[in-house]
Amino acid sequence: MTDTTPAGLPAAPQIPLLLATVFLAYLGQMTLNPIIAPLAREVGLAEWQIGATISVAAVMVVASSQFWGRRSQSWGRKPVLVAALGLGAVAMAAFAVVAAVGMRAALTGTTVFVLFVLLRGVGFGTAIAAIPPTAQAYIADVTRDEAARTRGMAGIGAVQGVAMIGGAVLGGALAGFGLLAPIVVVPVLLTVALAVIALRLRREPRHELIPEPVRIRPTDHRVWPFLLAGFGMFTALGFIQVISGFIVQDRLGLDAEMTGLVTGGTLLAAGFGMVAAQSIIVPRSGWGPPALLRVGSVTALLGFVLLVLDAGPWLLIVSMLLIGLGLGIAMPGYTAGPTLLVHRDEQGGLAGLIGATNGLTFVIAPTASTALYGLWPPLPIIIGAMLMAVVALFVLLHPRFRGFADALASAREGARGGALDGAADCAARDSDGERPTRPEPRE
């Protein structure tokens, strides 16, 4: 439900404000990407240590996403975002200080590594885990029809794609002023986002909060097929994302400087494909979640197959463009689809579960892909293509996607019944202190 104005009239949803927050938070995260490798060497860390720092951040996303998603319904979106952005700004400001001291060799070795893990890994990882689930739960709460829900979820993906492009450009440009410049900008961006939320985002009335949001199990029959499809897609992406620089350098025989330039171009192609899909194709197509998953997974599969071929820079760029385009089409189907099948008090838990699923892929894929690349360079790409092929077949054949329209009708019928029974539910909780059990939507 939306909140209300002082006059008691329904207030307009603040989806653009939430999308701006997602953009600023992810822009901060992506700004570090171009300089994280040279920074590690500048402060004396081994490659595995900076990799471990990023993996710890992914673990924290997995561990805390469901917590933040449910708290967004029990505390309200504004308190959650203020807490998360505040934590992120403080952690990254301290990270900038540690980096500056480490570059001057005042701190070295294990001390720098531990502080990097605590600040960039635990602190920032916990903070960033709150942003997408809170935005997703809010969009699920204020949109009532399938098309609006899908457009809203596509908006989250689109601003993340723009942030990926903008972060690569901003981080690279600022690096010209020294490695510390991009690092210092990150807490500034998070502070700007914090100020926007603190000053502009309305807080929900107390009666619209949900004191005990429901925790969603990954095995819930309504959502697990979507989670499995999303896990497969993001794992396939993770298998090529980390090794893209190695692919460019080894196939094209470039030096380090040109490798960075061409790798940036290929990643920008993927980012442009993702943004075009989620800002143009998805809103205008009118496709429901199953259709988005089918079209997107097949398109991405084509990109993976082309990427296996070693046929020069243009095919490399085209393949990355297709992968970004396909995943950009499929992702709104993955995020919006299950939200249409669960109850309102389950949306926060579901959003957190989706965030945890996405984070889990970045715990597994980077380490596996680099190890496989060392065995045989095409191997991680082939495995990524196989994963995407399995996803494409799964969303084409599984009954959850084939019977989505019936499941959606059943969920809507249950939602109407829940609205009529709301007073009885409250009375039952007041009398025995337990939440009444509701039937799940029919298969």
SEFI-42986 format. One record per residue (C-alpha): residue number from 1; y negated, z negated, x. Coordinates in pm, 1 decimal. Layout:
REM SEFI-42986
+------+----------+----------+----------+
| roke |        y |        z |        x |
+------+----------+----------+----------+
|  NUM |        Y |        Z |        X |
...
+------+----------+----------+----------+
END
This chain:
REM SEFI-42986
+------+----------+----------+----------+
| roke |        y |        z |        x |
+------+----------+----------+----------+
|    1 |      0.0 |      0.0 |      0.0 |
|    2 |   -357.5 |     52.3 |    109.7 |
|    3 |   -605.4 |   -231.7 |    133.4 |
|    4 |   -909.7 |   -257.8 |    -94.8 |
|    5 |  -1284.8 |   -247.1 |    -68.7 |
|    6 |  -1500.3 |   -548.7 |   -161.2 |
|    7 |  -1548.4 |   -386.5 |   -501.6 |
|    8 |  -1172.1 |   -392.7 |   -555.6 |
|    9 |  -1126.2 |    -17.5 |   -531.8 |
|   10 |   -849.6 |    127.0 |   -311.1 |
|   11 |   -976.1 |    195.0 |     39.1 |
|   12 |   -911.9 |    527.4 |    208.1 |
|   13 |   -621.8 |    515.6 |    455.9 |
|   14 |   -737.4 |    481.8 |    816.4 |
|   15 |   -478.3 |    715.7 |    964.5 |
|   16 |   -729.9 |    891.0 |   1197.6 |
|   17 |   -826.3 |    553.7 |   1343.9 |
|   18 |   -461.9 |    470.7 |   1415.4 |
|   19 |   -408.0 |    813.5 |   1570.0 |
|   20 |   -711.8 |    762.3 |   1794.2 |
|   21 |   -560.7 |    434.5 |   1911.9 |
|   22 |   -228.4 |    602.4 |   1991.4 |
|   23 |   -418.0 |    872.4 |   2181.7 |
|   24 |   -619.2 |    629.0 |   2395.5 |
|   25 |   -316.8 |    412.1 |   2476.8 |
|   26 |   -100.9 |    709.3 |   2577.0 |
|   27 |   -386.8 |    875.9 |   2762.8 |
|   28 |   -402.3 |    563.5 |   2976.6 |
|   29 |    -29.6 |    574.5 |   3039.1 |
|   30 |    -23.3 |    947.4 |   3121.0 |
|   31 |   -327.1 |    922.6 |   3352.0 |
|   32 |   -110.2 |    733.0 |   3600.2 |
|   33 |    162.2 |    997.8 |   3618.2 |
|   34 |     -2.0 |   1232.9 |   3872.7 |
|   35 |    -70.4 |    952.8 |   4122.6 |
|   36 |    221.8 |    714.0 |   4080.0 |
|   37 |    431.9 |    874.9 |   4358.1 |
|   38 |    156.7 |    886.7 |   4625.0 |
|   39 |     46.9 |    536.2 |   4520.8 |
|   40 |    397.1 |    403.2 |   4585.0 |
|   41 |    393.9 |    544.9 |   4938.2 |
|   42 |     39.2 |    422.8 |   5000.5 |
|   43 |    135.0 |     60.8 |   4925.0 |
|   44 |    466.3 |     86.0 |   5111.8 |
|   45 |    714.6 |    106.1 |   4825.3 |
|   46 |   1029.8 |    315.5 |   4830.2 |
|   47 |   1087.0 |    578.3 |   4564.7 |
|   48 |   1358.4 |    369.4 |   4397.1 |
|   49 |   1118.8 |     76.8 |   4362.9 |
|   50 |    860.7 |    272.0 |   4163.8 |
|   51 |   1147.9 |    418.0 |   3961.1 |
|   52 |   1271.8 |     66.2 |   3891.0 |
|   53 |    922.0 |    -34.4 |   3778.7 |
|   54 |    914.7 |    247.1 |   3522.6 |
|   55 |   1269.1 |    165.0 |   3409.0 |
|   56 |   1168.4 |   -197.5 |   3350.1 |
|   57 |    883.1 |    -73.4 |   3130.6 |
|   58 |   1133.5 |    132.6 |   2929.8 |
|   59 |   1360.3 |   -171.7 |   2895.6 |
|   60 |   1067.1 |   -372.6 |   2759.5 |
|   61 |    996.8 |    -98.4 |   2505.3 |
|   62 |   1358.1 |   -119.7 |   2389.9 |
|   63 |   1351.5 |   -499.3 |   2378.5 |
|   64 |   1019.9 |   -549.4 |   2199.4 |
|   65 |    969.1 |   -248.4 |   1969.8 |
|   66 |   1146.8 |   -402.8 |   1670.1 |
|   67 |    956.1 |   -728.7 |   1717.7 |
|   68 |    621.0 |   -548.2 |   1709.7 |
|   69 |    723.9 |   -326.2 |   1418.9 |
|   70 |    814.6 |   -622.8 |   1197.3 |
|   71 |    510.6 |   -823.4 |   1306.5 |
|   72 |    289.7 |   -532.1 |   1200.6 |
|   73 |    402.6 |   -607.8 |    844.3 |
|   74 |    396.4 |   -988.6 |    863.2 |
|   75 |     82.1 |  -1040.1 |   1074.1 |
|   76 |    -93.1 |   -717.7 |    979.0 |
|   77 |   -170.6 |   -406.7 |   1184.6 |
|   78 |   -500.3 |   -528.5 |   1322.0 |
|   79 |   -373.5 |   -854.0 |   1482.3 |
|   80 |    -75.5 |   -673.0 |   1635.3 |
|   81 |   -286.4 |   -395.4 |   1786.2 |
|   82 |   -550.2 |   -638.7 |   1914.3 |
|   83 |   -281.1 |   -851.1 |   2080.7 |
|   84 |    -99.5 |   -552.0 |   2231.2 |
|   85 |   -409.8 |   -372.0 |   2357.2 |
|   86 |   -547.7 |   -696.0 |   2497.8 |
|   87 |   -223.0 |   -760.5 |   2684.2 |
|   88 |   -216.5 |   -403.8 |   2812.5 |
|   89 |   -578.0 |   -411.2 |   2932.2 |
|   90 |   -530.0 |   -741.0 |   3119.2 |
|   91 |   -199.4 |   -629.3 |   3274.2 |
|   92 |   -339.1 |   -297.2 |   3394.6 |
|   93 |   -661.8 |   -453.9 |   3525.9 |
|   94 |   -446.1 |   -690.2 |   3732.7 |
|   95 |   -230.5 |   -391.9 |   3836.4 |
|   96 |   -543.4 |   -215.4 |   3965.3 |
|   97 |   -634.4 |   -523.7 |   4170.8 |
|   98 |   -283.0 |   -547.3 |   4319.2 |
|   99 |   -288.1 |   -173.8 |   4400.8 |
|  100 |   -625.4 |   -208.1 |   4575.4 |
|  101 |   -507.0 |   -505.2 |   4778.4 |
|  102 |   -178.5 |   -334.0 |   4859.3 |
|  103 |   -356.8 |    -22.0 |   4983.5 |
|  104 |   -547.8 |   -244.1 |   5226.1 |
|  105 |   -215.4 |   -393.7 |   5344.7 |
|  106 |   -322.5 |   -744.5 |   5241.1 |
|  107 |     -4.2 |   -755.8 |   5029.9 |
|  108 |    313.1 |   -578.6 |   5133.0 |
|  109 |    679.9 |   -532.1 |   5063.7 |
|  110 |    855.2 |   -752.3 |   4811.2 |
|  111 |    534.2 |   -915.8 |   4686.3 |
|  112 |    379.9 |   -583.4 |   4582.7 |
|  113 |    706.7 |   -469.6 |   4424.8 |
|  114 |    746.0 |   -787.7 |   4218.2 |
|  115 |    384.9 |   -772.0 |   4099.6 |
|  116 |    420.6 |   -403.9 |   4007.3 |
|  117 |    732.1 |   -483.7 |   3803.5 |
|  118 |    564.2 |   -776.7 |   3626.8 |
|  119 |    234.7 |   -599.4 |   3552.3 |
|  120 |    320.2 |   -228.3 |   3505.5 |
|  121 |    676.9 |   -291.4 |   3395.6 |
|  122 |    690.1 |   -607.1 |   3184.7 |
|  123 |    323.9 |   -646.0 |   3082.4 |
|  124 |    226.4 |   -287.8 |   3009.8 |
|  125 |    573.8 |   -194.4 |   2883.7 |
|  126 |    560.1 |   -474.2 |   2624.9 |
|  127 |    208.6 |   -375.0 |   2520.1 |
|  128 |    268.3 |     -1.1 |   2480.3 |
|  129 |    582.5 |    -76.1 |   2276.0 |
|  130 |    361.8 |   -201.6 |   1990.4 |
|  131 |    150.0 |    109.7 |   1943.6 |
|  132 |    381.7 |    378.7 |   1794.2 |
|  133 |    579.4 |    141.6 |   1564.2 |
|  134 |    259.1 |     -3.1 |   1420.8 |
|  135 |    111.7 |    342.6 |   1360.4 |
|  136 |    438.1 |    471.8 |   1210.3 |
|  137 |    477.4 |    170.4 |    980.7 |
|  138 |    115.9 |    209.9 |    864.2 |
|  139 |    160.5 |    580.5 |    786.2 |
|  140 |    484.4 |    506.5 |    600.7 |
|  141 |    298.0 |    243.6 |    399.0 |
|  142 |      0.3 |    457.2 |    292.2 |
|  143 |    175.8 |    789.9 |    226.7 |
|  144 |    377.9 |    835.0 |    -87.9 |
|  145 |    517.8 |   1189.4 |    -77.0 |
|  146 |    737.7 |   1373.0 |    169.4 |
|  147 |    476.1 |   1626.5 |    281.6 |
|  148 |    207.0 |   1365.0 |    352.6 |
|  149 |    456.8 |   1142.4 |    534.6 |
|  150 |    573.9 |   1430.4 |    753.7 |
|  151 |    215.6 |   1537.1 |    834.2 |
|  152 |    127.0 |   1181.0 |    929.6 |
|  153 |    425.2 |   1143.2 |   1160.0 |
|  154 |    350.5 |   1485.2 |   1310.9 |
|  155 |     -0.9 |   1358.4 |   1380.3 |
|  156 |    140.0 |   1079.3 |   1597.5 |
|  157 |    343.9 |   1329.8 |   1797.7 |
|  158 |     48.1 |   1565.5 |   1826.3 |
|  159 |   -187.1 |   1305.6 |   1972.3 |
|  160 |     85.4 |   1195.8 |   2214.5 |
|  161 |    120.2 |   1558.0 |   2324.8 |
|  162 |   -256.4 |   1592.4 |   2367.8 |
|  163 |   -255.5 |   1266.7 |   2564.6 |
|  164 |     18.9 |   1408.1 |   2789.8 |
|  165 |   -195.9 |   1712.4 |   2865.3 |
|  166 |   -518.1 |   1514.0 |   2893.7 |
|  167 |   -358.9 |   1249.6 |   3115.8 |
|  168 |   -229.2 |   1511.2 |   3359.2 |
|  169 |   -573.4 |   1669.1 |   3381.3 |
|  170 |   -767.5 |   1340.5 |   3392.7 |
|  171 |   -537.9 |   1175.2 |   3645.1 |
|  172 |   -540.0 |   1477.1 |   3873.9 |
|  173 |   -918.3 |   1515.7 |   3855.0 |
|  174 |   -987.0 |   1147.7 |   3917.4 |
|  175 |   -745.5 |   1143.9 |   4209.9 |
|  176 |  -1003.8 |   1355.7 |   4392.1 |
|  177 |  -1216.1 |   1038.5 |   4408.6 |
|  178 |   -926.8 |    835.9 |   4551.0 |
|  179 |   -602.4 |    693.3 |   4416.7 |
|  180 |   -774.3 |    388.2 |   4271.9 |
|  181 |   -997.1 |    588.1 |   4037.5 |
|  182 |   -723.4 |    681.7 |   3783.8 |
|  183 |   -580.9 |    328.3 |   3798.9 |
|  184 |   -917.0 |    169.1 |   3718.8 |
|  185 |   -968.5 |    404.8 |   3423.8 |
|  186 |   -649.2 |    287.0 |   3249.6 |
|  187 |   -769.2 |    -64.9 |   3151.5 |
|  188 |  -1104.4 |     88.8 |   3053.3 |
|  189 |   -930.2 |    322.7 |   2806.0 |
|  190 |   -725.6 |     34.0 |   2666.7 |
|  191 |  -1040.2 |   -176.5 |   2627.3 |
|  192 |  -1211.4 |    107.0 |   2439.0 |
|  193 |   -910.8 |    126.3 |   2205.5 |
|  194 |   -922.5 |   -252.0 |   2161.8 |
|  195 |  -1290.6 |   -238.8 |   2068.7 |
|  196 |  -1228.8 |     42.4 |   1818.1 |
|  197 |   -953.7 |   -156.4 |   1645.2 |
|  198 |  -1143.1 |   -486.5 |   1651.2 |
|  199 |  -1459.6 |   -334.3 |   1505.2 |
|  200 |  -1333.1 |    -58.9 |   1273.4 |
|  201 |   -981.6 |   -128.3 |   1144.7 |
|  202 |   -969.3 |   -311.7 |    813.5 |
|  203 |   -729.7 |   -602.2 |    786.4 |
|  204 |   -483.5 |   -601.3 |    496.0 |
|  205 |   -533.1 |   -860.9 |    222.0 |
|  206 |   -286.4 |  -1148.2 |    257.4 |
|  207 |   -100.2 |  -1053.8 |    -59.5 |
|  208 |     -7.4 |   -715.0 |     91.7 |
|  209 |    156.2 |   -865.8 |    400.1 |
|  210 |    533.2 |   -911.5 |    406.8 |
|  211 |    619.3 |  -1261.0 |    537.0 |
|  212 |    979.0 |  -1172.7 |    624.6 |
|  213 |   1014.3 |   -800.2 |    706.7 |
|  214 |   1373.1 |   -682.4 |    698.7 |
|  215 |   1546.9 |   -608.4 |   1026.7 |
|  216 |   1713.1 |   -266.7 |   1021.5 |
|  217 |   2052.0 |   -231.2 |   1188.4 |
|  218 |   2106.8 |     78.1 |   1404.6 |
|  219 |   2429.0 |    131.8 |   1206.4 |
|  220 |   2252.0 |    142.1 |    867.3 |
|  221 |   2400.3 |    447.5 |    692.6 |
|  222 |   2056.3 |    564.3 |    579.1 |
|  223 |   1906.7 |    590.4 |    927.0 |
|  224 |   2172.5 |    615.8 |   1199.7 |
|  225 |   2211.8 |    996.5 |   1177.5 |
|  226 |   1837.7 |   1037.6 |   1240.0 |
|  227 |   1847.4 |    787.2 |   1526.4 |
|  228 |   2141.7 |    965.8 |   1686.3 |
|  229 |   1965.8 |   1302.7 |   1659.8 |
|  230 |   1646.9 |   1156.5 |   1809.5 |
|  231 |   1839.2 |    987.2 |   2090.7 |
|  232 |   2007.8 |   1316.3 |   2176.5 |
|  233 |   1680.4 |   1510.2 |   2176.5 |
|  234 |   1489.3 |   1263.1 |   2392.5 |
|  235 |   1782.0 |   1222.7 |   2632.7 |
|  236 |   1797.9 |   1600.0 |   2677.8 |
|  237 |   1422.8 |   1601.2 |   2745.5 |
|  238 |   1458.1 |   1314.2 |   2991.8 |
|  239 |   1720.8 |   1508.8 |   3186.9 |
|  240 |   1468.3 |   1777.2 |   3281.3 |
|  241 |   1137.6 |   1589.9 |   3273.2 |
|  242 |   1192.1 |   1395.4 |   3594.7 |
|  243 |   1348.7 |   1681.5 |   3792.5 |
|  244 |   1095.7 |   1949.8 |   3692.4 |
|  245 |    914.1 |   1919.7 |   4024.1 |
|  246 |   1239.4 |   1957.8 |   4218.9 |
|  247 |   1331.1 |   2264.2 |   4010.1 |
|  248 |    995.7 |   2428.9 |   4080.8 |
|  249 |    998.5 |   2359.4 |   4453.2 |
|  250 |   1360.0 |   2455.4 |   4516.2 |
|  251 |   1366.2 |   2771.5 |   4303.8 |
|  252 |   1030.2 |   2910.0 |   4411.9 |
|  253 |   1030.9 |   2785.8 |   4772.4 |
|  254 |    682.4 |   2631.8 |   4750.6 |
|  255 |    508.5 |   2378.7 |   4971.6 |
|  256 |    411.9 |   2037.8 |   4836.9 |
|  257 |     61.2 |   2136.7 |   4724.7 |
|  258 |    172.1 |   2448.6 |   4536.5 |
|  259 |    467.0 |   2262.0 |   4388.4 |
|  260 |    228.8 |   2013.0 |   4230.2 |
|  261 |     15.7 |   2292.3 |   4088.1 |
|  262 |    305.0 |   2494.0 |   3941.6 |
|  263 |    483.9 |   2184.9 |   3813.1 |
|  264 |    164.3 |   2084.9 |   3636.1 |
|  265 |    153.0 |   2429.4 |   3478.4 |
|  266 |    510.1 |   2404.8 |   3349.3 |
|  267 |    452.3 |   2056.9 |   3204.8 |
|  268 |    130.1 |   2177.8 |   3046.0 |
|  269 |    327.5 |   2461.3 |   2883.8 |
|  270 |    566.7 |   2206.4 |   2732.9 |
|  271 |    273.1 |   1995.2 |   2618.8 |
|  272 |     95.5 |   2290.4 |   2459.3 |
|  273 |    415.1 |   2386.7 |   2278.4 |
|  274 |    452.7 |   2034.3 |   2143.2 |
|  275 |     90.5 |   2012.7 |   2029.9 |
|  276 |    101.1 |   2356.5 |   1864.2 |
|  277 |    418.5 |   2263.0 |   1679.6 |
|  278 |    290.0 |   1932.7 |   1545.4 |
|  279 |    -68.3 |   2028.5 |   1471.1 |
|  280 |    -12.4 |   2381.6 |   1332.8 |
|  281 |    349.7 |   2471.3 |   1255.0 |
|  282 |    471.7 |   2146.4 |   1096.7 |
|  283 |    172.5 |   2088.6 |    862.7 |
|  284 |    171.3 |   2451.8 |    745.3 |
|  285 |    545.1 |   2510.7 |    716.9 |
|  286 |    615.4 |   2277.3 |    425.9 |
|  287 |    962.6 |   2210.7 |    572.1 |
|  288 |   1134.6 |   1882.5 |    496.1 |
|  289 |   1285.5 |   1658.8 |    769.7 |
|  290 |   1629.8 |   1829.7 |    780.7 |
|  291 |   1475.8 |   2176.8 |    814.0 |
|  292 |   1241.0 |   2056.2 |   1087.4 |
|  293 |   1532.4 |   1908.8 |   1280.5 |
|  294 |   1739.3 |   2226.3 |   1246.8 |
|  295 |   1466.8 |   2473.5 |   1343.2 |
|  296 |   1336.2 |   2252.1 |   1621.0 |
|  297 |   1671.6 |   2174.8 |   1781.5 |
|  298 |   1776.0 |   2541.3 |   1785.7 |
|  299 |   1440.0 |   2644.4 |   1936.9 |
|  300 |   1466.8 |   2376.1 |   2205.7 |
|  301 |   1826.8 |   2479.1 |   2276.5 |
|  302 |   1706.6 |   2833.2 |   2347.7 |
|  303 |   1456.3 |   2690.9 |   2595.3 |
|  304 |   1726.6 |   2489.5 |   2773.3 |
|  305 |   1953.7 |   2794.4 |   2801.2 |
|  306 |   1670.7 |   2999.2 |   2956.9 |
|  307 |   1591.3 |   2712.6 |   3195.5 |
|  308 |   1943.9 |   2730.2 |   3338.2 |
|  309 |   1864.4 |   3082.3 |   3463.1 |
|  310 |   1687.3 |   3113.8 |   3798.5 |
|  311 |   1464.2 |   3415.9 |   3732.1 |
|  312 |   1118.9 |   3335.2 |   3863.5 |
|  313 |    813.6 |   3134.8 |   3753.1 |
|  314 |    739.8 |   3311.6 |   3423.7 |
|  315 |   1082.4 |   3246.3 |   3274.2 |
|  316 |   1048.1 |   2886.3 |   3391.5 |
|  317 |    719.0 |   2848.5 |   3204.8 |
|  318 |    849.5 |   3024.0 |   2891.9 |
|  319 |   1157.3 |   2802.0 |   2882.0 |
|  320 |    945.5 |   2484.9 |   2906.4 |
|  321 |    714.0 |   2618.2 |   2635.3 |
|  322 |   1012.1 |   2672.3 |   2403.0 |
|  323 |   1149.8 |   2326.0 |   2478.2 |
|  324 |    813.4 |   2166.3 |   2396.3 |
|  325 |    775.9 |   2380.9 |   2084.9 |
|  326 |   1125.1 |   2299.3 |   1958.9 |
|  327 |   1100.9 |   1926.3 |   2019.7 |
|  328 |    753.6 |   1926.1 |   1865.6 |
|  329 |    896.4 |   2077.9 |   1546.5 |
|  330 |   1198.8 |   1846.2 |   1537.3 |
|  331 |   1030.3 |   1512.7 |   1616.0 |
|  332 |    841.3 |   1470.2 |   1283.8 |
|  333 |   1169.1 |   1530.5 |   1101.5 |
|  334 |   1333.2 |   1258.3 |   1309.4 |
|  335 |   1054.8 |   1005.1 |   1254.8 |
|  336 |    959.6 |   1084.7 |    893.7 |
|  337 |   1307.6 |   1142.8 |    750.3 |
|  338 |   1445.1 |    786.3 |    756.1 |
|  339 |   1115.2 |    634.0 |    639.2 |
|  340 |   1162.9 |    817.1 |    308.1 |
|  341 |   1500.5 |    648.5 |    252.5 |
|  342 |   1419.9 |    280.3 |    316.9 |
|  343 |   1221.9 |     16.5 |    127.3 |
|  344 |    866.0 |    -85.5 |    206.4 |
|  345 |    964.4 |   -417.1 |    365.3 |
|  346 |   1199.1 |   -228.3 |    600.2 |
|  347 |    938.9 |     15.2 |    737.1 |
|  348 |    824.5 |   -208.2 |   1022.7 |
|  349 |   1178.6 |   -273.8 |   1139.6 |
|  350 |   1261.0 |     95.9 |   1115.8 |
|  351 |    952.0 |    196.2 |   1314.6 |
|  352 |   1049.1 |    -53.7 |   1582.7 |
|  353 |   1404.3 |     79.2 |   1588.4 |
|  354 |   1276.9 |    434.9 |   1639.3 |
|  355 |   1055.7 |    313.8 |   1925.3 |
|  356 |   1350.1 |    131.2 |   2083.0 |
|  357 |   1567.5 |    441.2 |   2054.0 |
|  358 |   1303.0 |    652.5 |   2228.2 |
|  359 |   1260.6 |    392.7 |   2502.8 |
|  360 |   1635.2 |    369.9 |   2562.3 |
|  361 |   1652.3 |    734.4 |   2665.0 |
|  362 |   1405.3 |    672.3 |   2947.8 |
|  363 |   1622.1 |    390.9 |   3079.6 |
|  364 |   1920.1 |    624.2 |   3111.5 |
|  365 |   1804.7 |    982.9 |   3166.8 |
|  366 |   1581.1 |    963.6 |   3478.9 |
|  367 |   1844.0 |    795.9 |   3697.1 |
|  368 |   2128.1 |   1014.4 |   3567.7 |
|  369 |   1937.2 |   1341.2 |   3603.1 |
|  370 |   1825.9 |   1281.6 |   3961.8 |
|  371 |   2178.7 |   1178.5 |   4064.1 |
|  372 |   2329.3 |   1488.7 |   3901.3 |
|  373 |   2065.4 |   1715.2 |   4056.8 |
|  374 |   2176.4 |   1592.2 |   4398.7 |
|  375 |   2533.5 |   1700.5 |   4319.4 |
|  376 |   2440.7 |   2048.1 |   4189.8 |
|  377 |   2085.1 |   2146.2 |   4083.9 |
|  378 |   2176.6 |   2330.5 |   3759.1 |
|  379 |   2402.5 |   2043.7 |   3642.1 |
|  380 |   2141.3 |   1820.3 |   3468.6 |
|  381 |   1991.4 |   2125.0 |   3294.5 |
|  382 |   2334.5 |   2231.6 |   3168.3 |
|  383 |   2402.9 |   1879.5 |   3041.9 |
|  384 |   2063.8 |   1876.8 |   2870.0 |
|  385 |   2148.9 |   2208.9 |   2703.3 |
|  386 |   2487.3 |   2072.2 |   2592.9 |
|  387 |   2321.9 |   1764.6 |   2443.1 |
|  388 |   2074.5 |   1981.5 |   2254.5 |
|  389 |   2358.9 |   2202.7 |   2128.2 |
|  390 |   2539.3 |   1893.5 |   1996.6 |
|  391 |   2218.9 |   1781.9 |   1821.3 |
|  392 |   2173.4 |   2126.2 |   1664.3 |
|  393 |   2530.9 |   2128.0 |   1530.8 |
|  394 |   2500.6 |   1768.2 |   1412.4 |
|  395 |   2186.8 |   1824.4 |   1204.9 |
|  396 |   2331.7 |   2148.2 |   1065.5 |
|  397 |   2661.4 |   1993.7 |    952.4 |
|  398 |   2625.0 |   1619.3 |    890.1 |
|  399 |   2623.4 |   1518.2 |    518.5 |
|  400 |   2311.6 |   1301.3 |    561.2 |
|  401 |   2103.7 |   1609.0 |    636.8 |
|  402 |   2285.7 |   1842.7 |    399.8 |
|  403 |   2249.1 |   1594.5 |    113.6 |
|  404 |   1901.4 |   1469.5 |    204.8 |
|  405 |   1742.6 |   1575.0 |   -125.3 |
|  406 |   1994.5 |   1369.8 |   -327.1 |
|  407 |   1953.4 |   1068.6 |    -99.4 |
|  408 |   1575.4 |   1096.3 |   -132.2 |
|  409 |   1595.7 |   1107.2 |   -511.9 |
|  410 |   1820.4 |    801.0 |   -506.5 |
|  411 |   1579.0 |    615.7 |   -276.9 |
|  412 |   1285.7 |    694.0 |   -504.8 |
|  413 |   1481.2 |    569.2 |   -805.8 |
|  414 |   1559.3 |    249.5 |   -617.9 |
|  415 |   1193.8 |    210.4 |   -520.5 |
|  416 |   1088.2 |    233.4 |   -885.3 |
|  417 |   1347.0 |    -24.3 |   -978.4 |
|  418 |   1228.4 |   -249.0 |   -697.5 |
|  419 |    871.1 |   -230.8 |   -824.7 |
|  420 |    985.2 |   -336.3 |  -1174.1 |
|  421 |   1194.1 |   -617.1 |  -1030.5 |
|  422 |    927.7 |   -741.5 |   -788.8 |
|  423 |    826.7 |  -1040.4 |   -997.1 |
|  424 |   1189.8 |  -1142.8 |  -1039.4 |
|  425 |   1243.6 |  -1115.4 |   -662.8 |
|  426 |    947.8 |  -1345.2 |   -596.9 |
|  427 |   1073.7 |  -1595.0 |   -852.2 |
|  428 |   1418.8 |  -1591.4 |   -695.3 |
|  429 |   1273.2 |  -1656.5 |   -349.1 |
|  430 |   1062.5 |  -1941.0 |   -482.7 |
|  431 |   1361.0 |  -2102.1 |   -654.0 |
|  432 |   1622.8 |  -2091.1 |   -377.1 |
|  433 |   1431.6 |  -1985.2 |    -64.8 |
|  434 |   1651.6 |  -1682.1 |     -3.7 |
|  435 |   1572.1 |  -1313.1 |    -23.2 |
|  436 |   1762.7 |  -1145.7 |   -308.9 |
|  437 |   2010.0 |   -883.0 |   -199.6 |
|  438 |   1915.0 |   -530.4 |   -304.1 |
|  439 |   2153.7 |   -241.4 |   -323.7 |
|  440 |   2098.5 |     32.3 |    -70.7 |
|  441 |   2029.6 |    384.4 |   -196.9 |
|  442 |   2339.1 |    569.8 |   -311.1 |
|  443 |   2499.6 |    823.4 |    -79.6 |
+------+----------+----------+----------+
END
